Amino acid sequence: MFGQEFKKLKIKTTDAEINLVHGGSGPPLLFMHGYPQTHVMWRQVAPRMAEHFHVICPDLRGYGDSSKPATTSNHAPYSKRAMGQDMVEVMAALGYDQFYAAGHDRGGRVLHRLILDHPERVTKACVMDIAPTYYMFKHTDQAFATGYYHWFFLIQPEGLPEQLIGADPGYYLTEKLRRWSGPDAFFDPKAVREYIRCFENPAMIHATCEDYRAAASIDLEHDEADMDQKITCPLLVLWGKLGFVHRTYDVLATWRERATQVEGYALDSCGHFLPEERPNAVYGALMKFFEK
């Protein structure tokens, strides 16, 4: 889906194996996907960016064809700290101690933690269609609990969400795409089939639930421990004008509480899945930001 220039690769990290594709030449640029997708979500943006950058598109641990490490009672293997450490090790294995990075949805949350833990690594960053996790949990109300129902469904214990999603993963995944996208959004059937293929793996269903369980527990502990620490690299924030985040939060204001150099705006006619719904707009925004 990315073209012949992109090569497949697997890189072992401390306690995971990360599947990725990479291509192009120039400054390194890491793309991290969101839920319920894989690296394939960047297929319409990455090849164009690869004309100017060395683009690396991994599957986060637990997702796609990356490994699904065993979890623990405190969900630490799926903390954003652990997932961010994977990315640092992947980039180091490719020869990069510093890099640009962009993350959508869960990938944006991994990127937020990665920057806090490794501020020397990321020189510029872009997060897409999220407000900070800690802020969202601490401002929970009926609108948030309704719109983001999956945050509270996926954290339920004892295999409840795994059992229910596993009964019909194709239906669950396509409904997620439909509910969170704009009314005119189009998803390439080949990409959707790839998402479903991965989501039909019970290990991925479980691992992605663990991602959300970690977000509601150990990730909040990590956030509270360094609440005074801010992102200091330039941060671009993009979000969909038709999405929940736009309707619910002052997105720039929430990020200005957590970062010192913030710019951004909403993309018109766009729901949650920016790189798939508005790839041209995302490409233009990233080029302008990363080439400055």
C-alpha positions in Angstrom: 0.0 0.0 0.0 3.0 2.3 0.4 4.8 1.6 -2.8 8.0 -0.2 -3.7 10.2 2.4 -2.0 8.9 1.4 1.4 10.6 -1.7 2.9 9.2 -3.9 5.6 11.2 -4.5 8.7 11.0 -5.9 12.2 13.1 -4.5 15.1 13.5 -6.1 18.5 13.2 -3.7 21.4 13.8 -4.5 25.1 10.6 -6.5 25.5 8.8 -6.3 22.1 9.2 -6.8 18.4 8.0 -3.9 16.3 6.7 -4.3 12.8 7.2 -1.3 10.5 7.6 0.0 7.0 10.0 2.7 6.1 11.1 4.6 3.0 12.5 7.8 1.6 15.6 9.9 2.5 16.2 13.0 4.5 15.5 13.9 8.1 13.9 11.1 10.1 10.1 11.3 10.6 8.3 8.9 12.8 4.5 8.3 12.3 2.5 6.6 15.0 -1.1 5.3 14.3 -4.2 5.3 16.4 -7.0 2.9 17.5 -8.3 0.6 16.0 -5.8 0.9 13.1 -2.2 0.0 12.2 0.6 1.7 10.4 -1.5 1.3 7.2 -3.5 4.5 8.2 -0.5 6.6 6.9 -0.6 5.1 3.4 -1.9 8.3 1.7 0.5 10.6 3.6 3.7 8.7 4.1 4.8 8.2 0.4 4.5 11.9 -0.3 6.4 12.8 2.9 9.1 10.3 1.9 10.0 12.6 -1.0 11.5 14.9 1.7 12.0 12.7 4.8 13.0 9.2 5.9 9.6 8.1 7.0 9.2 5.3 9.6 5.7 3.9 10.1 5.5 1.2 12.9 2.7 -0.8 14.4 2.7 0.1 18.1 3.2 -2.8 20.5 0.0 -4.8 20.7 -1.2 -3.6 17.3 -0.9 -5.0 13.8 1.9 -7.4 13.3 4.0 -6.1 16.2 4.3 -8.4 19.2 1.8 -8.5 22.0 3.8 -8.8 25.3 2.2 -10.4 28.3 0.6 -7.9 30.6 0.8 -7.4 34.3 -1.7 -6.5 37.0 -0.8 -2.8 36.7 -0.8 -2.9 32.9 2.7 -1.5 32.8 3.7 -3.3 29.6 1.0 -1.2 27.8 1.8 2.1 29.4 2.6 4.9 27.1 6.0 4.9 28.7 6.7 1.4 27.5 5.2 2.1 24.1 7.2 5.2 23.8 10.4 3.4 24.8 9.8 1.0 21.9 9.8 3.9 19.5 13.0 5.4 20.9 14.7 2.0 20.5 13.3 1.6 17.0 14.7 4.9 15.9 18.0 4.2 17.5 18.3 0.9 15.7 17.8 2.9 12.5 20.6 5.2 13.5 18.6 8.2 14.8 19.1 9.8 18.2 16.8 12.7 17.2 13.8 12.8 14.9 10.6 14.5 14.0 7.4 12.7 15.0 3.7 12.7 14.4 1.0 10.7 16.2 -2.7 10.3 15.7 -5.0 9.2 18.5 -3.2 6.6 20.6 -0.1 7.4 18.7 -0.4 11.0 19.8 -0.6 9.8 23.4 2.4 7.7 23.0 4.2 10.7 21.5 3.2 12.9 24.4 4.8 10.5 26.9 7.8 9.9 24.7 8.6 13.6 24.6 8.3 13.9 28.4 10.5 10.9 29.0 13.0 11.7 26.3 12.8 15.4 25.6 16.2 15.3 23.8 14.9 12.9 21.2 12.1 14.7 19.4 12.9 18.0 17.8 9.4 18.8 16.5 6.1 17.0 17.1 2.5 16.9 15.8 -0.4 15.3 17.7 -3.7 14.7 15.9 -7.3 14.9 17.2 -6.6 14.5 20.9 -6.6 16.5 24.1 -4.2 15.3 26.8 -5.3 12.1 28.5 -5.1 13.4 32.0 -7.1 16.5 31.2 -9.9 14.4 29.6 -10.2 12.0 32.5 -10.2 14.8 35.0 -12.9 16.6 33.1 -15.2 13.7 32.6 -18.9 14.5 32.2 -21.9 12.9 30.5 -20.9 14.2 27.1 -17.4 12.8 27.3 -18.6 9.4 28.7 -21.1 9.1 25.9 -18.8 10.2 23.0 -15.8 8.3 24.3 -17.8 5.3 25.6 -15.0 3.0 24.4 -12.6 4.5 26.9 -14.8 3.1 29.7 -15.8 -0.1 27.9 -12.3 -1.3 27.0 -11.0 -0.9 30.5 -13.5 -3.3 32.0 -11.8 -6.3 33.7 -12.0 -10.1 33.4 -12.1 -10.2 29.6 -15.5 -8.6 29.1 -14.6 -6.3 26.2 -12.4 -9.0 24.7 -15.3 -11.5 24.6 -17.8 -9.0 23.2 -15.4 -7.6 20.5 -14.2 -11.1 19.6 -17.7 -12.2 18.8 -17.7 -10.0 15.7 -14.5 -8.0 15.4 -15.2 -6.9 11.8 -18.5 -5.3 12.8 -16.9 -3.6 15.8 -14.0 -2.2 13.8 -16.1 -0.9 10.9 -18.6 0.7 13.3 -15.7 2.5 15.0 -14.5 3.9 11.7 -18.1 5.0 10.7 -19.0 6.5 14.1 -15.8 8.6 14.4 -15.4 9.8 10.8 -17.1 12.6 8.9 -20.3 11.9 6.9 -18.3 11.9 3.6 -15.3 9.9 4.7 -14.0 7.1 2.5 -11.9 4.3 3.7 -10.0 2.2 1.2 -11.5 -1.3 1.4 -8.0 -2.8 1.2 -7.0 -0.9 4.3 -10.2 -1.9 6.1 -9.6 -5.5 5.3 -6.1 -5.2 6.7 -7.4 -3.6 9.9 -10.0 -6.4 10.3 -7.3 -9.1 9.6 -5.3 -7.7 12.5 -8.3 -7.2 14.7 -9.5 -10.8 14.3 -6.5 -11.9 16.3 -7.6 -12.3 19.9 -4.2 -11.3 21.1 -4.5 -7.9 19.5 -8.0 -7.4 20.9 -6.6 -8.1 24.4 -3.5 -6.0 23.9 -5.4 -3.0 22.7 -7.7 -3.3 25.7 -4.6 -3.3 27.8 -3.5 -0.1 26.1 -6.7 1.6 27.4 -6.5 0.0 30.8 -3.0 1.4 31.2 -4.3 4.8 30.1 -6.9 4.8 32.9 -4.4 3.7 35.6 -0.6 3.7 35.3 -0.5 6.4 32.7 -2.4 8.8 35.0 0.2 8.0 37.7 3.0 8.9 35.3 1.2 12.1 34.3 0.6 13.2 37.9 4.3 12.6 38.8 5.5 15.1 36.2 2.6 17.4 35.9 4.9 20.4 36.1 7.0 19.2 33.2 6.1 20.6 29.8 6.8 19.8 26.2 9.4 22.3 25.1 9.9 21.3 21.4 7.6 23.0 18.8 4.2 21.3 18.8 1.6 21.3 16.0 -1.9 20.2 17.0 -4.4 19.3 14.3 -8.0 18.1 14.8 -11.2 17.4 12.8 -13.8 20.2 12.7 -16.5 17.5 12.7 -15.0 15.5 15.5 -15.8 15.1 19.2 -12.6 16.8 20.4 -13.5 20.0 18.5 -17.0 20.1 19.9 -16.0 19.5 23.4 -12.6 21.2 24.2 -10.6 24.3 23.5 -8.0 22.1 22.0 -5.2 24.6 21.8 -5.8 25.8 25.3 -5.5 22.2 26.7 -2.2 21.7 24.9 -0.8 25.1 25.9 -1.2 23.9 29.5 1.2 21.1 28.7 3.6 22.6 26.1 5.5 25.9 25.7 5.4 26.3 21.8 2.0 25.3 20.4 0.2 26.1 17.1 -2.6 24.4 15.3 -6.1 24.4 13.8 -9.1 22.3 12.8 -9.4 20.6 9.4 -12.7 21.4 7.7 -15.0 18.6 6.6 -13.1 16.1 8.8 -13.9 13.8 11.6 -11.5 11.9 13.8 -9.3 10.0 11.2 -7.4 13.0 9.8 -4.7 11.1 7.7 -7.4 9.1 6.0 -10.2 11.6 5.7 -8.1 14.6 4.7 -4.7 13.3 3.6 -3.9 16.3 1.4 -4.6 18.7 4.2 -2.5 16.6 6.6 0.4 16.5 4.1 0.3 20.2 3.6 0.2 21.0 7.3 3.1 18.6 8.1 5.3 19.8 5.3 4.8 23.4 6.4 5.5 22.6 10.0 8.5 20.2 9.7 10.2 22.2 6.9 10.2 25.5 8.8 
